[in-house]
Amino acid sequence: MDWIIGIVLLVIIGYLLDREIYFYEGVHLGPRVQAWLYDRWSRKYDEGKRESQLCDDEMLAQPLIDALKDIPEPFVLDFATGTGRLSYALLSRTEFHGRIIALDLSQGMLEQAASKLSRAERRDGDLSSHSRSAGGPDTNSNPIYASTTPTAPLSARVEFLRRVSLPLPFADASFDVVCALEVLELFPNMDEPLAEFSRVLRPGGFFLTSRGTEESGRKAKVQHVPEYTSLLERHGFESIQVTNWWKLFDRVTASKRGESNPVEKHHLQDVLKCSSCGQVRWERSENTLRCGNCNRELTVTKEGIALE
């Protein structure tokens, strides 16, 4: 009888682990375990997203292009960028002349994003001479040091940051746009990340996110449209629109209440707060960012990923 109980317990434990790891993506295991899992999954992660990625230009890039048409050089935070699908879609548009900070907790995911964008840039060349292209950092041009102009190569317009946990390491009102796709359901509660997104977005800035649908099966994490809208409003967002995207997620757009001018700083070193002293005073070298106040150093990998 004991062996039967043991087998039943093993089956139950195996089922719970499988569901936690592959269904909830390790959400209850902590950010460092999540980062490790995503590192393991990174090479094949896009395979499960191909169906939804076919609509990325229409569903992700286009609403951003429309919202940013009056901002010559917008500054975008692509939170939980994963393999860089949003950055890829946005940088593929000739109308977009801004810069992107692509942040994720997984170095493996960021390496895939950098590789994807770099391959596309080598294939298509500079965006200034193509109607549709995408790009990212190559091993000979570190985006941490690159300047930005409307005709700059794509590798000069995206910077990668690995950050494992909240709060976000940025000054208040640092970005014209904050994007956070397919990620809110992975937090213990949505209030903490939404408060941070609102904090780093300037008044009047644009917010692009998603809502897990009832079909996603994550019943404990599903917020029905009215309560989801109310949640966003409590965190300072307005003009909220929920649009069908694909079966597991709706696309959600909103703006932060208030008005302000577009941000003037467009580089990681201009908005990144040192986690040791809280200052924004960085000095650049080939493989590091060094805080000019407390001398804390961040390693920058050969792919151009700053490890915070």
LINPETA-V604779 format. One record per residue. OMEGA is omega in whole degrees, 0 to 359 (NA if undefined). BURIAL is + if it has 16 or more other C-alpha atoms within 10 Angstrom, else -. D_LAST is the distance of its C-alpha to the last C-alpha in whole Angstrom. Layout:
BEGIN
<<OMEGA	BURIAL	D_LAST> <OMEGA	BURIAL	D_LAST>>
END
This chain:
BEGIN
<<181	-	52> <182	-	49> <177	-	48> <178	-	48> <179	-	46> <180	-	44> <179	-	43> <179	-	43> <178	-	40> <179	-	38> <180	-	39> <179	-	38> <179	-	35> <179	-	34> <181	-	35> <178	-	32> <179	-	29> <180	-	30> <180	-	30> <186	-	27> <188	+	25> <179	-	27> <179	-	28> <176	+	25> <174	+	22> <187	+	21> <183	+	21> <184	-	22> <178	-	21> <186	-	17> <182	+	14> <175	-	13> <176	+	17> <180	+	16> <179	+	13> <179	+	16> <180	+	19> <175	+	17> <180	+	16> <184	-	20> <196	-	21> <185	+	19> <182	-	22> <187	-	25> <184	+	23> <183	+	25> <180	-	28> <184	-	28> <189	-	27> <182	-	30> <181	-	33> <182	-	30> <177	+	29> <182	-	32> <186	-	32> <180	+	29> <182	+	30> <190	-	33> <182	+	31> <183	+	27> <187	+	28> <179	+	31> <176	-	30> <178	+	28> <179	+	30> <183	-	32> <187	-	30> <188	+	29> <181	-	32> <179	-	33> <186	+	29> <187	-	29> <185	+	26> <179	+	24> <190	+	20> <168	+	19> <175	+	16> <184	+	16> <183	+	14> <184	+	14> <182	+	15> <179	+	16> <170	+	18> <185	+	18> <181	+	22> <178	+	22> <179	+	20> <182	+	23> <184	+	25> <180	+	25> <178	+	24> <184	+	28> <180	+	29> <181	+	31> <184	+	31> <181	+	27> <184	+	26> <179	+	23> <183	+	19> <164	+	17> <181	+	13> <187	+	13> <175	+	10> <178	+	10> <184	+	10> <176	+	11> <179	+	11> <177	+	14> <180	+	15> <177	+	13> <176	+	15> <178	+	18> <180	+	17> <180	+	17> <180	+	20> <182	+	22> <179	+	22> <178	+	22> <180	+	25> <179	+	27> <179	+	26> <181	-	28> <188	-	31> <182	+	31> <182	+	31> <179	+	29> <184	+	30> <181	+	32> <180	-	35> <178	-	34> <178	-	35> <178	-	32> <175	+	29> <182	+	26> <181	+	23> <186	+	20> <171	+	18> <187	+	20> <180	-	20> <182	-	22> <183	-	20> <184	+	17> <179	+	16> <185	+	14> <189	+	17> <174	+	19> <182	-	22> <172	+	23> <180	-	26> <181	+	28> <180	-	29> <176	+	26> <185	+	25> <181	+	23> <179	+	20> <189	+	20> <175	+	20> <176	+	16> <184	+	13> <180	+	10> <173	+	7> <180	+	6> <189	+	5> <188	+	8> <172	-	10> <3	-	12> <178	-	12> <185	+	11> <182	+	9> <176	+	12> <179	+	15> <173	-	18> <184	+	20> <191	+	18> <172	+	19> <184	+	22> <169	+	21> <177	+	19> <180	+	20> <188	+	19> <174	+	21> <186	+	22> <185	+	20> <181	+	21> <182	+	23> <176	+	21> <177	-	20> <170	-	22> <187	-	23> <185	+	23> <183	-	23> <179	-	20> <180	+	18> <177	+	21> <179	-	21> <178	+	17> <179	+	18> <182	+	21> <185	+	19> <177	+	17> <180	+	20> <174	+	23> <184	+	27> <180	+	28> <186	+	25> <181	+	25> <177	+	24> <181	+	24> <182	+	24> <177	+	26> <175	+	28> <185	+	29> <177	+	33> <179	-	35> <182	-	36> <179	-	32> <179	-	34> <189	-	31> <182	-	33> <183	-	31> <183	+	29> <173	+	31> <178	+	32> <190	-	35> <180	-	35> <181	-	37> <177	-	34> <177	+	31> <179	+	32> <178	-	33> <179	+	30> <179	+	28> <179	+	31> <181	-	30> <170	+	26> <181	+	28> <179	+	28> <182	+	32> <186	-	34> <179	+	32> <179	-	33> <185	+	33> <175	-	34> <181	-	35> <169	+	32> <196	+	33> <183	-	34> <184	+	31> <166	+	30> <171	+	31> <181	+	29> <175	+	29> <180	+	29> <172	+	29> <177	+	28> <181	+	27> <179	+	30> <179	-	31> <175	-	31> <177	-	29> <174	-	29> <182	+	26> <183	+	23> <180	-	23> <189	-	20> <181	+	18> <179	+	15> <183	+	12> <181	+	12> <186	-	15> <183	+	13> <178	+	10> <177	+	10> <182	+	9> <178	-	8> <185	-	11> <177	-	14> <182	-	13> <174	+	14> <183	+	14> <185	+	15> <174	+	13> <187	-	15> <168	+	14> <189	-	16> <186	-	16> <183	+	13> <162	+	11> <182	+	10> <178	+	11> <181	+	12> <180	-	16> <185	-	16> <177	-	15> <175	-	14> <182	-	10> <172	+	9> <176	+	6> <173	+	8> <184	+	9> <179	+	11> <176	+	15> <181	+	15> <181	+	13> <175	+	9> <184	+	6> <182	+	4> <NA	+	0>>
END
